[in-house]
Amino acid sequence: LMQGFSAVRRRIKPMAVAFGLIFGSAALLALLWPATYRSSGTILIEQQEVPVEFVRSAVTSYADQRVQMISQRVMTSANLLGIVDKYKLYPGDRERVAREALVDRMREDIGLRMISADVVDPRQGRTTKATIAFAVSFESRSPVMAAQVANELTTLYLSENVETRKQLA
């Protein structure tokens, strides 16, 4: 035990220098890193209000599948390029990179997160995990831009859901 203390005492200066360099580099990186803002909209998935005995639902797929299907329709290149043009996103890259690269970058900045909860299945009486909502988010260096684009994406999801339900009905 005494040998361990003496070894630490002999190497305290190099250890302190290494710690200081690592800590100082991490602190400097944290201070110089540009701020990124994330804005999100949460969409609640509601069950059909009319009892199944009276009217069979035209939409019978699970919520996860429906969200993924709607997501594929919302995340088309045309929709995303429309948002890029409308809000003038990525101004430094718009002239230099291909439009598909802009779409890929926007897809990276968009987040989709399912929100699940334990619910009681009325038919079986058992508790099960079910998707009750999902959140659509957008990341940007501008908080205003993040909020505007997240709002636009949320609106697109809601309107596409209405359109999908009309087609299935």
Disulfide bonds with the S-S distance in Angstrom:
none
